[in-house]
């Protein structure tokens, strides 16, 4: 497909603003689907940040969504067909 050619790759990604990031950490697969921007020196992500992973929560395999929206840190746990089973919000990452 020509992906070894830097000119072809540059043309293919010309209008792409973000690539999802997949992080394998032991048995977890973390998917970062948006990063956002932070003006806070202590925080590397900002409004618009979204990541997810699958893990066990309350004995059930669940999807965990982490977001930063309107300067609020949000942690949501979903089970089955996206039924929210728990949600935590705070103004700091440590609070969730």
N, CA, C and O of each residue as an XYZ file, in Angstrom:
384
protein
N       0.818     -1.202      0.000
C       0.000      0.000      0.000
C       0.857      1.259      0.000
O       0.319      2.361     -0.109
N       2.147      1.128      0.117
C       3.003      2.297      0.069
C       3.215      2.972      1.410
O       3.698      4.103      1.453
N       2.863      2.304      2.520
C       3.001      2.930      3.832
C       4.452      3.097      4.256
O       4.726      3.776      5.246
N       5.368      2.505      3.545
C       6.791      2.697      3.806
C       7.284      4.025      3.222
O       8.364      4.502      3.571
N       6.489      4.607      2.341
C       6.845      5.856      1.670
C       6.340      7.035      2.505
O       5.133      7.194      2.689
N       7.255      7.856      3.005
C       6.885      8.963      3.883
C       5.975      9.978      3.214
O       5.134     10.576      3.886
N       6.114     10.189      1.931
C       5.256     11.142      1.219
C       3.814     10.636      1.159
O       2.875     11.418      1.308
N       3.636      9.336      0.944
C       2.290      8.764      0.913
C       1.652      8.839      2.298
O       0.487      9.214      2.433
N       2.421      8.482      3.322
C       1.901      8.538      4.690
C       1.521      9.974      5.052
O       0.460     10.194      5.637
N       2.352     10.942      4.721
C       2.061     12.356      5.015
C       0.763     12.790      4.342
O      -0.030     13.519      4.940
N       0.543     12.359      3.128
C      -0.683     12.716      2.399
C      -1.902     12.052      3.036
O      -2.959     12.674      3.144
N      -1.761     10.785      3.461
C      -2.874     10.067      4.068
C      -3.318     10.688      5.395
O      -4.508     10.695      5.708
N      -2.378     11.202      6.166
C      -2.723     11.742      7.489
C      -2.848     13.264      7.497
O      -2.953     13.875      8.561
N      -2.838     13.865      6.336
C      -2.866     15.325      6.220
C      -4.024     15.959      6.990
O      -3.814     16.957      7.680
N      -5.220     15.423      6.897
C      -6.386     16.019      7.555
C      -6.792     15.304      8.842
O      -7.847     15.599      9.403
N      -5.981     14.384      9.309
C      -6.279     13.653     10.537
C      -5.717     14.444     11.704
O      -4.523     14.740     11.746
N      -6.593     14.792     12.667
C      -6.140     15.605     13.796
C      -5.733     14.778     15.005
O      -5.054     15.282     15.900
N      -6.143     13.503     15.044
C      -5.803     12.677     16.199
C      -5.854     11.205     15.814
O      -6.735     10.770     15.074
N      -4.905     10.459     16.325
C      -4.893      9.008     16.183
C      -5.240      8.413     17.537
O      -4.660      8.824     18.542
N      -6.170      7.453     17.605
C      -6.411      6.786     18.894
C      -5.126      6.129     19.387
O      -4.324      5.635     18.594
N      -4.945      6.129     20.679
C      -3.762      5.547     21.289
C      -4.195      4.293     22.051
O      -5.098      4.348     22.887
N      -3.552      3.176     21.759
C      -3.844      1.914     22.431
C      -2.672      1.594     23.353
O      -1.524      1.529     22.914
N      -2.971      1.394     24.632
C      -1.933      1.110     25.622
C      -2.252     -0.232     26.279
O      -3.301     -0.393     26.902
N      -1.350     -1.181     26.137
C      -1.509     -2.474     26.803
C      -0.731     -2.418     28.106
O       0.491     -2.269     28.093
N      -1.418     -2.536     29.219
C      -0.791     -2.486     30.540
C      -1.219     -3.736     31.293
O      -2.335     -3.814     31.806
N      -0.329     -4.699     31.352
C      -0.622     -6.029     31.895
C      -1.846     -6.598     31.179
O      -1.788     -6.806     29.967
N      -2.941     -6.856     31.875
C      -4.112     -7.437     31.217
C      -5.113     -6.386     30.744
O      -6.189     -6.739     30.260
N      -4.783     -5.110     30.875
C      -5.692     -4.041     30.475
C      -5.332     -3.509     29.093
O      -4.156     -3.356     28.761
N      -6.352     -3.230     28.297
C      -6.164     -2.496     27.053
C      -6.853     -1.151     27.248
O      -8.075     -1.084     27.375
N      -6.068     -0.093     27.271
C      -6.588      1.255     27.469
C      -6.623      1.935     26.107
O      -5.636      1.917     25.373
N      -7.766      2.535     25.772
C      -7.920      3.225     24.500
C      -8.134      4.703     24.798
O      -9.123      5.077     25.428
N      -7.208      5.544     24.345
C      -7.344      6.991     24.482
C      -7.885      7.488     23.153
O      -7.205      7.411     22.130
N      -9.119      8.001     23.169
C      -9.747      8.404     21.923
C      -9.753      9.913     21.709
O     -10.109     10.379     20.627
N      -9.368     10.675     22.715
C      -9.228     12.122     22.566
C      -8.368     12.626     23.721
O      -8.479     12.123     24.839
N      -7.519     13.606     23.466
C      -6.615     14.059     24.525
C      -7.043     15.381     25.153
O      -6.993     15.503     26.377
N      -7.449     16.349     24.394
C      -7.787     17.650     24.961
C      -6.523     18.427     25.278
O      -5.421     17.964     24.984
N      -6.666     19.592     25.868
C      -5.530     20.451     26.182
C      -5.720     21.033     27.575
O      -6.812     21.479     27.926
N      -4.665     21.026     28.355
C      -4.736     21.549     29.714
C      -3.793     22.729     29.885
O      -2.653     22.699     29.422
N      -4.275     23.761     30.550
C      -3.421     24.894     30.918
C      -2.842     24.699     32.310
O      -2.011     25.487     32.762
N      -3.287     23.633     32.996
C      -2.827     23.302     34.339
C      -1.512     22.530     34.230
O      -1.479     21.458     33.626
N      -0.432     23.059     34.802
C       0.876     22.409     34.714
C       0.909     21.030     35.364
O       1.733     20.198     34.983
N       0.049     20.770     36.319
C       0.052     19.488     37.005
C      -0.758     18.414     36.295
O      -0.763     17.261     36.724
N      -1.439     18.774     35.223
C      -2.304     17.829     34.514
C      -1.927     17.825     33.044
O      -1.798     18.885     32.432
N      -1.747     16.640     32.471
C      -1.292     16.555     31.088
C      -2.431     16.495     30.085
O      -2.196     16.674     28.890
N      -3.643     16.250     30.526
C      -4.800     16.210     29.638
C      -5.783     17.277     30.087
O      -5.732     17.740     31.226
N      -6.671     17.662     29.194
C      -7.628     18.704     29.544
C      -9.001     18.414     28.991
O      -9.305     17.279     28.622
N      -9.847     19.457     28.932
C     -11.200     19.314     28.428
C     -11.187     18.584     27.097
O     -10.409     18.907     26.200
N     -12.053     17.604     26.985
C     -12.127     16.810     25.776
C     -11.428     15.473     25.888
O     -11.589     14.618     25.017
N     -10.643     15.271     26.956
C      -9.947     13.992     27.135
C     -10.970     12.870     27.312
O     -11.926     13.008     28.074
N     -10.761     11.758     26.602
C     -11.617     10.581     26.751
C     -10.749      9.330     26.633
O      -9.966      9.198     25.692
N     -10.891      8.424     27.581
C     -10.244      7.117     27.460
C     -11.190      6.066     28.015
O     -12.137      6.381     28.735
N     -10.922      4.815     27.670
C     -11.767      3.739     28.170
C     -10.949      2.471     28.339
O      -9.889      2.313     27.733
N     -11.454      1.574     29.167
C     -10.842      0.263     29.348
C     -11.907     -0.686     29.876
O     -12.949     -0.258     30.370
N     -11.630     -1.976     29.764
C     -12.529     -2.977     30.319
C     -11.877     -3.614     31.532
O     -10.687     -3.929     31.519
N     -12.670     -3.802     32.584
C     -12.183     -4.423     33.806
C     -13.371     -4.964     34.585
O     -14.519     -4.780     34.180
N     -13.100     -5.628     35.698
C     -14.180     -6.076     36.572
C     -14.493     -4.970     37.569
O     -13.590     -4.394     38.176
N     -15.776     -4.679     37.734
C     -16.241     -3.702     38.712
C     -17.463     -4.310     39.379
O     -18.422     -4.678     38.700
N     -17.439     -4.419     40.689
C     -18.502     -5.048     41.468
C     -18.802     -6.456     40.950
O     -19.957     -6.878     40.905
N     -17.741     -7.177     40.559
C     -17.865     -8.560     40.136
C     -18.333     -8.771     38.705
O     -18.520     -9.912     38.283
N     -18.527     -7.688     37.944
C     -19.004     -7.800     36.560
C     -17.986     -7.168     35.623
O     -17.394     -6.138     35.947
N     -17.778     -7.787     34.451
C     -16.927     -7.143     33.455
C     -17.619     -5.878     32.984
O     -18.780     -5.910     32.575
N     -16.912     -4.779     33.043
C     -17.502     -3.473     32.774
C     -16.596     -2.647     31.882
O     -15.388     -2.875     31.813
N     -17.194     -1.691     31.205
C     -16.459     -0.691     30.440
C     -16.305      0.526     31.333
O     -17.286      1.016     31.893
N     -15.086      1.014     31.469
C     -14.823      2.196     32.285
C     -14.468      3.337     31.347
O     -13.555      3.218     30.530
N     -15.189      4.437     31.467
C     -14.943      5.623     30.651
C     -14.402      6.728     31.547
O     -14.987      7.046     32.582
N     -13.281      7.306     31.140
C     -12.695      8.434     31.868
C     -12.783      9.653     30.954
O     -12.389      9.585     29.790
N     -13.297     10.763     31.471
C     -13.460     11.965     30.652
C     -13.120     13.212     31.454
O     -13.201     13.234     32.682
N     -12.745     14.232     30.729
C     -12.651     15.572     31.320
C     -13.564     16.443     30.472
O     -13.313     16.667     29.288
N     -14.636     16.932     31.108
C     -15.637     17.724     30.399
C     -15.990     18.936     31.244
O     -16.344     18.796     32.414
N     -15.898     20.117     30.664
C     -16.201     21.352     31.395
C     -15.440     21.436     32.710
O     -16.001     21.797     33.744
N     -14.153     21.098     32.656
C     -13.248     21.120     33.815
C     -13.679     20.187     34.942
O     -13.264     20.368     36.086
N     -14.509     19.191     34.629
C     -14.915     18.172     35.593
C     -14.301     16.847     35.167
O     -14.295     16.505     33.984
N     -13.789     16.113     36.132
C     -13.217     14.794     35.893
C     -14.333     13.772     36.142
O     -14.925     13.740     37.221
N     -14.610     12.947     35.142
C     -15.752     12.038     35.191
C     -15.269     10.605     34.978
O     -14.508     10.322     34.053
N     -15.717      9.723     35.834
C     -15.412      8.304     35.733
C     -16.748      7.569     35.704
O     -17.518      7.644     36.661
N     -17.029      6.850     34.598
C     -18.302      6.152     34.455
C     -18.044      4.661     34.239
O     -17.119      4.282     33.521
N     -18.862      3.827     34.861
C     -18.771      2.382     34.718
C     -20.043      1.909     34.023
O     -21.153      2.187     34.476
N     -19.866      1.192     32.919
C     -20.989      0.679     32.141
C     -20.986     -0.837     32.194
O     -19.933     -1.470     32.275
N     -22.187     -1.414     32.145
C     -22.320     -2.866     32.103
C     -23.325     -3.231     31.013
O     -24.306     -2.519     30.798
N     -23.074     -4.337     30.333
C     -24.009     -4.802     29.305
C     -24.138     -3.820     28.166
O     -23.138     -3.368     27.610
N     -25.353     -3.494     27.821
C     -25.599     -2.614     26.679
C     -25.552     -1.147     27.105
O     -26.524     -0.407     26.953
N     -24.423     -0.755     27.631
C     -24.141      0.621     28.053
C     -25.086      1.138     29.131
O     -25.506      2.295     29.099
N     -25.414      0.279     30.076
C     -26.174      0.672     31.254
C     -25.182      1.208     32.286
O     -24.290      0.476     32.715
N     -25.322      2.463     32.688
C     -24.401      3.043     33.672
C     -24.681      2.418     35.034
O     -25.801      2.478     35.542
N     -23.632      1.809     35.624
C     -23.806      1.207     36.953
C     -23.178      2.053     38.053
O     -23.491      1.870     39.229
N     -22.286      2.986     37.678
C     -21.706      3.899     38.665
C     -21.105      5.098     37.932
O     -20.638      4.981     36.799
N     -21.125      6.249     38.601
C     -20.552      7.464     38.011
C     -19.979      8.315     39.135
O     -20.608      8.512     40.176
N     -18.771      8.814     38.898
C     -18.111      9.682     39.876
C     -17.662     10.947     39.163
O     -17.153     10.881     38.044
N     -17.845     12.101     39.803
C     -17.433     13.394     39.241
C     -16.745     14.208     40.316
O     -17.118     14.160     41.488
N     -15.727     14.960     39.900
C     -15.070     15.865     40.835
C     -14.301     16.904     40.018
O     -14.124     16.755     38.808
N     -13.854     17.944     40.692
C     -13.072     18.982     40.023
C     -11.588     18.656     39.968
O     -10.810     19.394     39.363
N     -11.185     17.535     40.606
C      -9.784     17.111     40.571
C      -9.704     15.641     40.192
O     -10.640     14.887     40.460
N      -8.596     15.212     39.568
C      -8.449     13.793     39.243
C      -8.426     12.915     40.491
O      -8.939     11.796     40.463
N      -7.850     13.395     41.569
C      -7.763     12.609     42.803
C      -9.143     12.421     43.437
O      -9.360     11.458     44.173
N     -10.063     13.323     43.159
C     -11.401     13.251     43.748
C     -12.269     12.164     43.173
O     -13.225     11.730     43.814
N     -11.956     11.718     41.982
C     -12.762     10.638     41.390
C     -12.120      9.319     41.688
O     -12.635      8.277     41.282
